Amino acid sequence: MLNTNATTLRKNLFGILEQTIKYNEPVNVSTKDGNAVILSEDDYNSMMETLYLASIPGMREKIIDGLNTPIEECVPEDKVVW
């Protein structure tokens, strides 16, 4: 995570935003009133999706079960009904 202050952020805003987007590196911005974090949109969307899935009762266990299922027991892609 990149750490900076508000003054440096203002001076280098475009470059810092570009770096955050390109490399998905969060930026911690320190101010006298507290800190803020800048995330890429992809990271933000991923975090929101994770929080949403974690809020569904039983979803965590289903994901873990799926991860632990041997590939031989999985349905072939061409057999999946969407």
Rosetta blueprint (number, residue, H / E / L):
1 M L
2 L E
3 N E
4 T E
5 N E
6 A H
7 T H
8 T H
9 L H
10 R H
11 K H
12 N L
13 L H
14 F H
15 G H
16 I H
17 L H
18 E H
19 Q H
20 T H
21 I H
22 K H
23 Y H
24 N L
25 E L
26 P L
27 V E
28 N E
29 V E
30 S E
31 T E
32 K L
33 D L
34 G E
35 N E
36 A E
37 V E
38 I E
39 L L
40 S L
41 E H
42 D H
43 D H
44 Y H
45 N H
46 S H
47 M H
48 M H
49 E H
50 T H
51 L H
52 Y H
53 L H
54 A H
55 S H
56 I L
57 P L
58 G L
59 M H
60 R H
61 E H
62 K H
63 I H
64 I H
65 D H
66 G H
67 L H
68 N H
69 T L
70 P L
71 I H
72 E H
73 E H
74 C L
75 V L
76 P L
77 E H
78 D H
79 K H
80 V L
81 V L
82 W L
